[in-house]
Amino acid sequence: MRPHFADTAAKPKLVTVTRDEEGMTLQDFLAARLKVTKRIAKSMVDARVVWVNRKLVWMARHELAAGDKVAFSVTHGTGARQDKSHERVPHIRILWQDAWYLAADKPAGLLTQGKDSVEATLRAQERNPAIQAVHRLDRETSGVLLFAKNAEALEAAIAIFKTHRVTKHYNAIATGNVERDHSTLNDELDGERAVTHLRRLYGNPEATFLALSIETGRTHQIRRHLSAIRHPIVGDRQYGLKKTDDPRVLSVTRQMLHATELELPHPMILGQHIRVHSPLPADFRAALKLFGLGKKR
């Protein structure tokens, strides 16, 4: 079971390793300090929300020394949530739907497909076991996600996606000041063409609020492109900062990437378009405020 991470940016908890705790693994230390199981402690480390001496650590067996500073961001109810009976089944908000498709507002922290995913939740919520995701978003990315209500609609939508007639818009908070108002990133990813367009909305020396659109849909494309120009997404534990002195970065518990808008020709109705918008979620707005991103330079 995944621990319950904070839904909004919050002040991280910072604890110091004592002499009696010296030599403990990070997993054992977290389990003891938080009074949770070792499985939950390991899931925190695996989720890359634990920092030691301002460095991101993702090895559960990392050995601690006396005086080490361990920072992590979880809600106070972590221990109480070990009993799955206390977990609330999420309700997925429907942004738009018709007879063939529905567009859901994916929350961060859920997989697109698989057990306990957005797809599985929607099948139960809408009482339609035929619902299938047309495309995917990363677990920690929020926003517009399109689903087909039957096999015929799915096949038609996949055909549209293959023609690259789908427009995908995102918002992101990048680390550092992205100075250019407009730019295009086109470095190949995994040997294939990848194109990401950037527009600077607001920025300061610590972070930049970006609007992005992509022409291609390579794996982790936006995250990898921004990391390549040394402006990784705030909260990205895979491609982001591995060391920081900024406590605000430690407090953000997921990558600040949101799928804002999706537009495509309606696969089943000639001449019609599907266009769906998802507003920024509360944790994203909290991160914008945290980094002072609200005024143009």
N, C-alpha and C positions, 0 to 999 in steps of 0.2 A: 504494500500500500504506500502511495506517495504521501509525504507529510503535507500538512496544510500550510502553504506559504501565504504570506501577506498578499491581499488583493490590491493594495495600493502601496506606493513607496512609503516606507516607514524607517525610523531610526534603527539601524542594525544593533544587535546585542553584541557587546564586546566583553570577552572574559580572558583572564590571564591564567596560564598554566602554572600551578604551584609546584613546589619541589616534590611533594608527595605524588603528584600526577606525572612527573617526568618519566618518559619512556612509554607512556600509554600511546596506543594508536589513536588516530583522530576519531575513528568510529567508536571506540570504547570511551573516549573522553566525552564525546557528544551524548552518548547514551547515558553516561553517569551524570553529567551536568544537567541534562534536560529531563532525566528520569523517563526515558523512552526505551523501546527495544533496540537492539543492535541493528535489526533490519530497517527500522525507521531512520536510525542514525546514518546507516549506509546510503539510504535513498536520498538523504540530504546532500551527502558528499557527491553522489552520482548526478544529482541535479545541478551541481556546480553553483551552490549558493554559500559555500563555506570558504573563508579566506584565513590564511595563517600569515601573520606579519605582513599584511597588505598584499599577499600573493594568493592567487586563486589555487586551491588544492583540490584535486579530484581523485586522490588515492586514499581509500579508506584505511589502509595500513600505514599511512604516513606517521612516523614516530615524532612525538612532541618533546620539546625540551622545556625546562623550567623557564618562565618568563615569556614564552611565546604568547602572542596576542591572537586569539581566535575570534573571528567575527562571522556572524550568520544572521539571516533575516527569516524568522518564522513567527507565526502568531503564537500567542500565549497558550493556545489550546492544543498544541501539538500532542502532548501526552494523552489527553482525553480522547483523541481521535483514533486511538488504536483499535477501538471497537467499531467495526464496520457498520453496526446497527445505528450508529450516531451520524453516519454520513448522509448528506442530503443529495438526492438524485437531482442533477441540474435540469432546469427547464431551458430549452434552447429557443431563443427568440426567432420568430419567422419574420424576415424583412419583406418578403414578397412571395407570392405563389400563384400558379394557375393550374389547369388540369394536368399538365405534364411535368412541371418543375416547381421547386421551392428554393429560395435563397435564405440561408440561415445566417445568423450572426454568431459566428464561432467564438466561444470564450477561450482565452489563453489557458493552457494547461491540459487540454483535451486533444487526443489524437483525432485525425479525420475519420479513420476507419479502424476496426478491430474492437476488442472487448472494451466496454465502458467508453466508447468513442462518441463523437457527434453523430455519426451515421447510426450507430446502435441506439442511441438515445432518441433520435428522431423517429426511427422505426416504431419504437414503443409509444412515443408521445403522439405520433400521428396515426397510430394503428395501421401502419402500412409496411409489411415486411419486405416489400419490393424496393423501397427507397435505397438509392445508391449514390455515392459521391461522384460527381463528374470530374473533379480535380481535387487537389490536396493543398492544405496549408500545414506548416510545421506545427508541432505541438504547442509551442509558446507564442505563435503568431495568432492574433485575433482578427476578426473581420468577416467579410462576405465570402460565403462558401456555397456553391451551387450543387443541388442534388436533383436527380431524376426520379420520377415517381413510378416508372416502369421500365422494362428492358428496351422497348422501342425508343423511348425518349432518351435513354442513356446512350444508345448507339448513335442516334442523330446528333446529340450534343458532342460526343467524342469526335465525330467527323468534323464539326465546326471548329473545335479546338485545334485539330490537326492542320487546318487551313490558315492558322495564325490570324483569324479575324476577330480575335477576342482581345479587348482592351482591359488591362488590369492596372489599377491605381493603388498606391500604398502611401502611408505616412510612416516616417521613422524618426527616431532621435539618435543622431550620430555623435560620437565623442569628438571633441575638438571643434574648431571653427572651420567649416567648409566655406571658403571665401567666395568661390565663383557662384553667381546667381543661377546660372544654367550650365550643365555639362552632360556629356554622354560617356558612359563607361562601356567599352566594347571588347575587353580582354576575353579571349576564349576561355571556356571552362570545360575541363575534361575533353579537350580537343574539339569542342563544338562551339559554334557561334553563340554569343550571349551579348545582349544589348540592354542596358539600363539607362534611362534618362532621369536626371536629377534636377530639382528646382529648389533653391534655398528659400525658405519662408522666413525664419528668424534664426539668429545665431548670436553666440558670444564666445569668448575664448575656451569655454569648457564644453559646450555642446551646441548642436545645430538641429533645428526642426526642418525636416525635408519632406517634399512631395516627390514621389517617384512613380514612374511607369516602366513597364518592361515589354520588350518586343518578343522575347523568348522566355521560356520557363524552365531553365536549368535548375538542378538541385541546389537549394540554398543560394540562388543567384544574387539577390540583393545583398545578403549578408556577406558573401564572399567578395563581391565587387567593392563594397564599402570597406571591408577589411584590407583589401589590396591597396587602397589609396590612404590607408592609415587613419581612417575615420570609421572604425567599426561601430556597430549599433550598441547603444547603451544596454547593458544587461545580457548581451550575447556571451554565454559562457564557453562556446566552442570557437568562435572566430574573433571574440572581443578581447578586451584588455586582460592580461594575465597578472598585472601588478598595477596598483593604484594607491595614491595617497588621498583620494577624494572620498570621504565617507558617504557622499550621495550615491556614488557608483555602487558601493557595497549595499546600499539600501534598496536598490532596484532588483526585484526578484525574478524578472523574466525579460526577454529581449523586447525592446520597444519598437516593434514592427506590427503595423496594422493594415490589413487589406481594406481600403476605404471604399473602392468602387469597382464594379465589374460590369462590362458592357459587351454584348455580342448579338449577332442576328438570331432571332428566335429559330431554333432548329426545326420546329414543327409548324410554324406559321410563316409563310412566305411574305416578305415585306415588313414584318414586325421586328422590333428589337427588344431585348431584355436589358434593362439598366437598373442596377441596384446599388444603393449607398448605405454604408454603415458608419454611424457617428463614432467618434473616438471614445473608447471606454474609460471608465473612471480612473483606472490605474495609469493609463497613458496621460490623461489630463493632469493627474497628480505629479507625474514625472516631469511634464512640461513646466509646471509651477515650481517644482523642486530645483530645476536648473535655470529658472528665470527666463524661460523662452515664451515671450509674449509680445515683445516689442521689436519692430524692425530696426536694423542698424542705422 
